[in-house]
């Protein structure tokens, strides 16, 4: 075995001595007193050593009681620190929950604000367009105007044909001229009718498109209004719940 260093000796003495109150010295003194008491030659010397032994034992018991009290105090302090640690953990968890709840409220407020901005923008767009009744009335008048023009064109062609002067021709010339004139008039009338029909189809398509756009616009407005109402109801419910929780907490 290697040589024992001074540090190891001091460490062992401190472990034996406890908290440094001289327990090791008292035990050594008690052993020496016991040996002297055993080797005492007279009754007085034995009694004196016996009293010293009792005094040393009392000091050792006092030191042991003090050590036990300190140990019990340390245990209670550890329990108290553990309780404080748990309270701190609970406070941190509650703070995290509160932060998460506040983040949700912020997101909800942003969503409500965005919906309101979209609603305002949509309302401005709607204000730039004419009323539904006026739009339908204009489309109807436009269609009626085209129909009137179509009827007037047909009537004019028929009237012009009826008012043409009758020339005195004979036989094949009259027949050929009438046929050619009728064919040209029919072709012109067909082209005019085709043009008017195309205009009528365009007007009808435009009217149908306006109806569909207006229907989509109304549906979007109703959905947006419903969304805003639901968000406001949800916000009111959460505020009521928070108020109730704060009231319960104060109580």
LINBELLIN-V641228 format. One record per pair of residues at least 24 apart in sequence whose C-alpha atoms are under 6 Angstrom apart, sorted by the first residue. I is the first residue (numbers start at 1). J is the second residue. D is the distance in Angstrom with one decimal. If there is no record, write none. Layout:
BEGIN
i=I j=J d=D
i=I j=J d=D
END
This chain:
BEGIN
none
END
